[in-house]
Amino acid sequence: MYLKKMKLQNYRLLEAADISFQHGMNVLIGKNSTGKSTVLEAIDFLLSNNNANIPAEEIIPYNMRNKQTVQVRIDGYFEMSDIEKDSVCSILKNQNDHDLIKNSHMEIIYTKIIRKSGKSIRVTQDVQANGNGISRNSNLLTQVVNSLLPKIQTNNLLRITDFENDNNLQPLLPLNQLMQMAPHQSSLLNQYIRNAFYDMKQGNIDEFNKIKNNIIKSYPEMVDMDIEFDPKRAQIQIYFKMKDSDIKIPLENEGWGIREFFYLFLTLYYFPDTLILKDEALTHMHKSLLSDFIIALDGLQYQMITTSHIKELIHTLDFGNIIICRKCDGKVTVKNLMLMDEIDKALEELGYPIDAIPEIDNLIQEN
């Protein structure tokens, strides 16, 4: 499921926010303490069964905690991916229903509400559906919602906490076990990625070579890469060769920037219909490597939401994928770049040179 839009009411420092998200890489930019990480936390809270281990009372804005009655609301608007449409069609026998699903733009609105009444605080959930193509077929609409809702509530989210951790000391686990654990325990994510990539090499060499060549093409310093089982360490290792060298270098021996390049690319590949969150992603990549990384993503189906202070992202991403967080007169606002009235002022506050980005200047002139 892709997250199209999220509305927040009274979530921590955000009195109200209405944010749109695109497929691909979505980046929240802004100064410190302007709500970037708060937006990620709100998504995590919405989609986590355990409410992301965040005490509900801590989410209530500090200046409202003494009130007798308070309501915090998070609305997430989700749409089906092509993978999920195929999955739903696989359990439907009527071919006409298949066609309706394939051509539909169905939207599921999933809501969590925190209600404080006196000393009592409780969290409730609600779900609604806009058929957008199948709304007249109530039976089919119910089947689709019943099929997709468990995914939204259990495994539509992957929160990456630490690509840097070295997972080699952990016991080697079976791939199917890692598949179940990785979305909920990101310390195992790198091991899952290596196992899945190795399994692909054994079972689908054409797809393996396609990914391998895509990475090599986008990373000019590399001339070859491979993945092998290392019996001495009982681990699967990714190796690569650089220009002017015949030495196979283990990925785990490289710096964080190179590891982030590989693991994040492969994560986006292996979780195409899962919402991926990471606070301050891409921070370890030099701007030239970052540019190579964005090129490597071309053609992938994925959705990731991250925060960043990296100016180069303005040059590499579509403007619709950039969200600006600001604090003015003590009030925090979160808006999509394309919907802002003062684009130039907002970007100048962050230290982005407008004159160096002709596309931004053209956009300002149009507005």
Number of C-alpha atoms within 10 A of each C-alpha: 27 24 24 17 16 21 17 20 17 19 24 20 20 18 14 14 18 14 15 18 22 18 17 21 19 22 28 25 27 23 16 12 13 22 25 24 17 16 24 20 20 25 23 22 20 24 24 20 13 13 17 16 10 14 12 18 16 11 19 20 17 11 9 13 14 11 11 11 14 17 16 20 20 21 22 23 21 19 18 22 17 15 12 19 18 14 13 20 19 10 12 15 9 9 10 10 15 18 11 16 26 18 12 17 16 20 21 24 18 21 19 20 18 21 19 20 13 11 9 10 15 11 14 10 13 10 13 12 17 15 21 14 15 19 15 10 12 11 10 17 19 13 13 24 18 11 15 18 15 11 15 21 15 14 17 21 23 23 22 20 16 15 21 16 12 13 16 16 9 11 10 17 14 11 16 11 10 20 17 12 15 19 22 17 14 17 20 22 24 25 26 26 23 21 25 18 24 21 15 15 17 10 11 12 13 11 13 18 15 10 17 15 16 15 24 17 16 18 20 12 13 16 17 17 19 17 18 15 14 11 8 6 11 12 20 19 20 20 17 17 17 16 11 9 10 11 11 14 16 15 18 17 10 10 12 17 17 16 19 20 22 16 19 19 18 19 18 21 16 16 17 20 20 22 24 23 22 19 20 19 22 23 16 17 19 13 15 10 19 21 17 19 21 16 16 20 20 11 8 13 16 23 22 23 26 20 24 19 18 16 14 14 19 17 14 12 15 13 18 16 20 23 24 23 21 23 15 8 6 9 11 17 18 23 17 19 21 17 11 16 11 12 18 17 13 17 18 12 12 15 13 17 13 16 10 10 12 11 13 21 15 10 13 16 8 7 12
